[in-house]
Amino acid sequence: MYQEIFRDNCYLGAGIRLPEAPVVVDAGANVGLFTLFLKSRYPRARVLAAEPAPSTFGALCANLAHHGHADVLTREVALGARRETGVPFTYYRDLPGNSTRYPELKTRTRELVPAAGRLLADSRSLAVAVERLSDLLPALGPAESIDLVKIDVEGAELDVLAGIGEADWPRIRQLVIEAEEPEPVRAVLERRGFDVTAREPYGPLAALGTSTITGRRT
């Protein structure tokens, strides 16, 4: 993850342009590396970071505190189409960044990337809370625009997009999404008026077909 985020610039390097004090949502924040990278470049950024797995959320909060980013808003929730409680969530102890609401999507990972498949063998089920993104946005204050929504949620991309209310879509200027199924995500963004580009996967995970989808308003 450090290689992808800090060196390969997998999120902000996809044609994203931000003001000096951007308003950003980090959906699927994991241990906080993207938020840390963002704050290193944009110290005045206002960030809402959401992560559902309790141990990963604890690491997120610890990392932010260690680096002096007490201003980042954190929420221990998954994002989805509607508010829910007690939703089954599969946590992979040895590969927590792959933890997901949809473990069936990891079948191809096990088949095509044996090393990752072995790390996915140790899993346990958690019960997590789910919130709509639009229900969390007021915490960022009365911003006229959301400069970037980053989504990396292991198969729940369309759920997160479905949780954005009609009044909030015009406020969103850019999205960057790690998409397990790129075409439906592309279709949603194009229907909402975004110019959409896709960066194909590379390296050992290229066979999985996960793409980075970027949507920008012009």
N, C-alpha and C positions, 0 to 999 in steps of 0.2 A: 504494500500500500504506500509506503514511503516513496519508493521508486516511482510509482505511477503518479502520485500527487505532487511531490516536491520536485522531482527531476524531470518527469515526462510531462508535467503540467496537464494532466488528462482532463481537468475540468475547465480551468480558466484559459487553456490554450486552444479551445475550440471556437475561436472567433468571438469570445465574450469580451465586452467592453463595459467597464464599471466606472462610476464617478468616485471622487475621493472618499466619500462617506456613504458607501452603498448599504442598502437594506437587503439582506440575504437570508434565505431559508436553507438550512442544511437538513434535508430529509433522509434519514438513514445515516446519522452522523458517525456511527461506530465509535471509535475511541477519540474522535475529534481531530484527525489529521487534516481534513480539508478545512475545517474552521481555523485551525492553527496556521495553516498555509495562507488562508485568506487574510487573517489578522496581521500576519507578517508583512503583507503587501499593502493592506488597507487598515491601518490601526484604528481608524474611526468607524469601521464597519459596524452596523447593528445587525446582529445575527441571532436567529432562532434555530437551535439545534435540537432535533428530535431523534431519540433512540429508544427502542422498546425493551431490549434485553437488560435485566437489572445489573449484572456484573459488568457488561459493556458500558452501560450508562454510568456506573460508578467510575470506570476508568476515564470516560469522557470528562466527567466533572473534575476528577483529580488532575488530568492533563491541563484543563483550562485554568484551574487554580494555580498549578505549578508555574504556568507561563504568564500569570498575572492578568487573565482575561475574565475577571469577575463580572464584566458587563454583558457577557454572552448569556442569552436566555436559553435555558435547557428544559426539556420536557421528556419524561420517561414514558413515552407512548409510541405506538405505531401509528402511521397515518393511513387513512382509508376513506372509503366512500361515505361512511356514516359512523356515528359514535357507537361503540360496542364495549362490552366488558367481558373478561374471562375468555378471550379468543386464544385458541391453541397456536403456539408459536414454537417452532423447532430450533433449539439452540445447539450449535456444534462447538463443543468445548475446544477442539484443536484447530478449528477454522471459523472463529466467531463471526468474521465478516460475511460468511455465507448463510448465517442464520436467517430463517425465513418463515413466513406464514404458509408458504406453498412448497413443502419439502419434496413433492413429486417432481418439481422442476429440476431437482438435483440428480435425477436419474442419468441424464446425459453427461453430467459432470463426472459421475462415477465411471461411466462407460468409456468416455473419451480421454479423461485425464486421470489415469490410475493413481498417481501420487496424491492428487486432491481427493480422490475417492476414498483412499485409506484414511485421510484426515477427517472425512465426513462420517466415519464409522461410529464415532463416539458422540451420540446426540441425546438430548433429553427434551421433554416437552414442558413448556412454560405456559402460563396463562397471562396474557398481556392486555392492556387497555388500548383501544383504538379511538382516535379522534379525527375529525375532518380538519384539513389544513386551514380552511376558512375560519373555523372556530378558534384557531390559535393565533391567527394574524393580528387581532387587536392588541396582543401583548407587545407588538413591535411599535405601537403608537400610531398616530394619525398620519402615516406616510401616504403621500399621494401615489407613489409607485413602489413596487417591489422590484428591485433591480435584477435579482437572480434567484431562481428556485433551482437548487441542485437536488436531484433525486437519485438515490442508489439504494433500492429497497428489495433487491433479490426477488423479483417477480411480481411485486405489488405496485408496479408503476401506474397501471391504469386505475387502480383503486385510489392512489394518491391524487391523480388528476380528476377523478370523479368527485373528490372531496373539496374541490375548488368551486365556490359559489359563483353564480352568474355575475354578481357585482364585483368580484375580485379578479376575474380574468382580464379585464381591460387594464388593471393596475400592474400586471406582471409584464415586465419588459423582456426578460430572457429566461430560458430554462436550459439546463443541461442534465440529461437523463441517461443513466446506464440501463439499457433496455434489453430484457431477456427476449422479448418478441418485438422487434423494432417497428414493423409495419403498422400495427394498430396504434402505437404511440405517435408515429409520424402522422397518421390520419387525424388523430385528435388535435395535434398542434396546428396542422394545416387548416383544419376546420375553424380553429380559433384565430386565424389570421397571422400566424407566425411564418416567417421564412425558415425552412427546416433544412438542415444538413445532417449527414450521418458520417461518423468516422468508424470504419470497420475495425474489428478487433485484430490484435497482432500478438505474436509470441505464442507460448504454449496453450493459451486459452482461445486461440483464434477459431478452433474447430467448434466451439460452443455457440458461435453466432451472436454473442452479445455485442451490441453496438452502442456507441456514444451518440445520442441524438441531441442536437442543439436547435433550439427555437429562438429566433430573435425577431423583434418588431423593428421595422424600418421607418 
